[in-house]
Amino acid sequence: AGVQNLDAQPENHPQLAKVSDTFLSSLEQRLTDLKYAANNKDWLTVKKIAHTLKGSGGAIGFSQFTSIGIKIQQHFESNNYTALLEDSDKLYAYGQELLKIRSEKLKNSQKQFI
């Protein structure tokens, strides 16, 4: 699906930019925890992390966190751990893509000051 809407242009909305930056700053650790939990079949932790990303990521415009997070919660409730693992991989990949884009934006903004 790819990263769409990396932003409702948060740089045009200072409050959104601050919230978005705070979210993205903690995203790497959450993704690491997600991957670790999934690899160890700790489905409850996967569900909890997905729930957090679903709410906070979705609230600031990263809708893939919402749609994938909902699926993960549904898979957990129906004990469909194969699908849960597949979707946790998708959630992880989406988050990594966001972090990569953020990193590139930061590099580009730093070049402007050099």
C-alpha positions as CSV (number, residue, x, y, z in Angstrom):
1,A,0.0,0.0,0.0
2,G,2.9,2.3,0.7
3,V,2.9,5.5,2.7
4,Q,0.3,7.9,1.6
5,N,-0.6,11.1,3.3
6,L,2.8,11.4,4.9
7,D,1.2,14.1,5.6
8,A,-1.5,16.3,5.7
9,Q,1.6,18.5,5.5
10,P,2.3,18.8,9.2
11,E,4.8,21.6,8.5
12,N,1.8,23.8,7.6
13,H,0.2,23.0,11.0
14,P,2.7,23.6,13.8
15,Q,0.7,21.8,16.5
16,L,0.3,18.7,14.2
17,A,4.0,18.9,13.3
18,K,4.9,18.7,17.0
19,V,2.5,15.8,17.7
20,S,3.7,14.0,14.6
21,D,7.4,14.5,15.5
22,T,6.7,13.2,19.1
23,F,4.9,10.2,17.6
24,L,7.7,9.4,15.1
25,S,10.4,9.9,17.8
26,S,8.9,7.0,19.8
27,L,8.0,4.9,16.7
28,E,11.3,3.1,16.3
29,Q,11.2,1.6,19.9
30,R,7.5,0.6,19.4
31,L,8.4,-1.1,16.1
32,T,11.4,-2.9,17.8
33,D,9.0,-4.1,20.6
34,L,6.4,-5.2,18.0
35,K,8.9,-7.2,16.0
36,Y,10.3,-8.8,19.2
37,A,6.8,-9.7,20.5
38,A,5.8,-11.2,17.1
39,N,9.0,-13.2,16.8
40,N,8.3,-14.6,20.3
41,K,4.6,-15.2,19.6
42,D,3.6,-12.8,22.4
43,W,0.3,-12.1,20.7
44,L,-1.1,-10.0,23.6
45,T,1.8,-7.6,23.4
46,V,1.5,-7.4,19.6
47,K,-2.2,-6.6,20.0
48,K,-1.4,-3.9,22.6
49,I,1.3,-2.2,20.5
50,A,-1.0,-2.4,17.4
51,H,-3.8,-0.8,19.5
52,T,-1.5,2.1,20.5
53,L,-0.3,2.7,17.0
54,K,-3.8,2.4,15.6
55,G,-5.0,5.2,17.9
56,S,-2.1,7.6,18.0
57,G,-0.9,7.1,14.4
58,G,-4.4,7.3,13.0
59,A,-5.2,10.4,15.0
60,I,-2.4,12.3,13.3
61,G,-3.1,11.1,9.8
62,F,-1.2,7.8,9.3
63,S,-4.3,5.8,8.4
64,Q,-2.5,2.6,7.6
65,F,-1.8,2.2,11.4
66,T,-5.5,2.4,12.0
67,S,-6.6,-0.1,9.3
68,I,-3.8,-2.6,10.0
69,G,-4.2,-2.2,13.8
70,I,-7.9,-3.0,13.5
71,K,-7.1,-6.2,11.6
72,I,-4.5,-7.3,14.2
73,Q,-7.1,-6.8,17.0
74,Q,-9.6,-8.9,15.0
75,H,-7.1,-11.6,14.3
76,F,-6.2,-11.7,18.0
77,E,-9.9,-12.0,19.0
78,S,-10.4,-14.9,16.6
79,N,-7.1,-16.6,17.5
80,N,-5.9,-16.3,13.9
81,Y,-2.2,-16.0,14.7
82,T,-1.0,-16.6,11.2
83,A,-2.9,-13.6,9.9
84,L,-1.9,-11.6,13.0
85,L,1.7,-12.3,12.3
86,E,1.4,-11.3,8.6
87,D,-0.3,-8.1,9.5
88,S,2.2,-7.3,12.3
89,D,4.8,-7.6,9.6
90,K,2.8,-5.1,7.5
91,L,2.5,-2.7,10.4
92,Y,6.3,-3.0,11.0
93,A,7.1,-2.4,7.3
94,Y,4.7,0.7,7.2
95,G,6.4,2.1,10.3
96,Q,9.8,1.6,8.9
97,E,8.8,3.3,5.7
98,L,7.6,6.3,7.7
99,L,10.9,6.4,9.7
100,K,12.8,6.3,6.4
101,I,10.9,9.2,5.0
102,R,11.3,11.2,8.2
103,S,15.0,10.6,8.1
104,E,15.2,11.8,4.5
105,K,13.2,14.9,5.3
106,L,15.5,15.6,8.3
107,K,18.6,15.2,6.1
108,N,17.2,17.5,3.5
109,S,16.3,20.2,6.0
110,Q,19.8,20.1,7.5
111,K,21.3,20.6,4.0
112,Q,19.5,23.9,3.8
113,F,21.5,25.2,6.8
114,I,24.9,24.1,5.5
